[in-house]
Amino acid sequence: MSEWFTVPQISEKTGIPQQTLRRYIASHAHLLRIKKEHKAYQLHKECLDVLARIRELYGNGKNAEEVDKILTSQGVPVTVEVVSETGEQESAELSEVVMDIKKALDEQKEFNKKL
């Protein structure tokens, strides 16, 4: 089973209309693991629970800012767009990106010391 799903597939799995999913992607992409192939978005299976929670919070009358605050306070990781080694653009957890940068910086410091 694939770990990545298209918007129509997620709509079918969650019952959330495609247009609503696209709006969630536009408003809350930083909370979702997304990759874009050509003009189509693909979301990781981990997003299914987050999308359901987003829908629930909007259903309870929350606005986009409140949804973001609630989800981040509940531990939903913030993601950023990165270009993979294959040249594909995809989302990665911010904490992983920071750790990679820290590792590279430590390696550079060690190299500089040796010089």
N, C-alpha and C positions, 0 to 999 in steps of 0.2 A: 504494500500500500504506500502510495506517495505521501510525503510529508508536506507537499505544497499543493494548494488548491486555488482554482480560479474563482473570480467573483460569482459566476453563475453556480459553481459547485458549492460554494459556501452558502449562497442564498438557499439552495436546495436543502443543505444540511441543517441550517439554523432557522429557516422560515423568515429570515429578514430580507425584505425586497432588495434587489440589486442596486437600485438608485440610492436607497438608504445606506447600504454598505459602502458605496462610492463616496457618499457624504462623510461617513465615519472615517474612511481612509484619508480623505482630504483634511478633516479636522483633527484626527488623532493618530496620524501616521507614526508619530514619535513613540507611541505605545504598542505598535504592531510590528511584527516581523514581516516585511514586505520585500518582494523582488519584482522588478518590472522586466518583462520580456516583450520586446517590441512595444506595442501600445497596451498590452494587457498586464494587469496586476496579478500577482500570485501571492497568497498569504500562507504562512506556515500554520500547521495544524494547532500550534499553541495559541493561535489567535482566536480560535473558536470560543473559548471561555471568556476572553477579554471582550470580544464583540457582543456576546450575550450580556455581559455585565454592563457594557456601554448602553445597550438597548434598554436594559432594566433601569439604569439611572436616568436616562432621558424620559422614560415612561413615568418615573417618579417626579418629574418636573425640574430636574437639574439642567443647568446650562452647560456649555462646552467647557468653560473654565472650571466649574464645580466637578464635572466628570473627570477632568485631568487631575485635579487635586485629590479626589477620592481614590482614584486608581493608583496614583503614585504613592499615596500614603499607605495603601494596602499591599505595596510591594511589587506592583507591575513594573517591570524594568523599562527604562527609557532607552529607545533605540536611535541610532543615527545611520545615515546613508553612507555606505563605503563601496569602493570598487574592489571586487574580489580579484584573486590572482588570474582568473580567466577573463577579466575585463568586464564582468557582469556587475551591474549595480544591484546591491541588496542591503537589507537592514542588518545591523549588528547591535548587540547590547552595548550601551555606552560604557559600562564597567569593563567589558572585554576589550574595547578599543583603548581605554585609558591604560589598562594593564599592558597591552601590546606596546603602547607608546612609552610607558615607563621602562619596560624591558629594553627597548631599543635605545632609550636614553642612557640607561645603565651600561649597556654595551659600548655606547659611544664614549662615555666617561672613562671606562676602562681602557679603551683604545687610545684615548687622548693621554692618559697617564703613561702608557707604554711609549708613546712618542717622546 
